[in-house]
């Protein structure tokens, strides 16, 4: 388990074990690859980030992850794998969020991407994400760093 502080100085605990903090998390975050590129979305308020959001009633976290990718990017998930879960102890609330890694088979153009401006494809994620104002706070803590290393070091998750 990793413990660190996020962009807003909230305590974050991260684990790549199965559901270590909450067996029924209400939030998901999906690191996506499409044709050898990273698939992000541009949130209208927060900036560039991987898709994610809340789990709706009668929906599993995995189903929510697939839905959020489609809603925010138009991406149709080909494969999705659970990576881990993190827990944020905030000043006002606490939340557990499942992290997934998805490969996308197709991007469809949509009329509405909900709270985002749709898909953004990047060959590489910039080294300066933590200081780059174009990126959401969600991309600025160690959850992204540790998750990318976890993907890179697990052959079954290969993102070539």
Secondary structure, DSSP 8 states (H G I E B T S, - for coil): -EEEE-TTS-EEEEE-SSSSS-TT-SEEEEEEEETTEEEEEEETTTEEE--EEE--TT--HHHHHHHHHHHHH-EEEEEEEEEEEEEEE-SS-EEEEEEEEEEEEEE---S--TTEEEEEEESS--TTTTT-TTB-GGGSSHHHHHHHHHHHT-GGG---
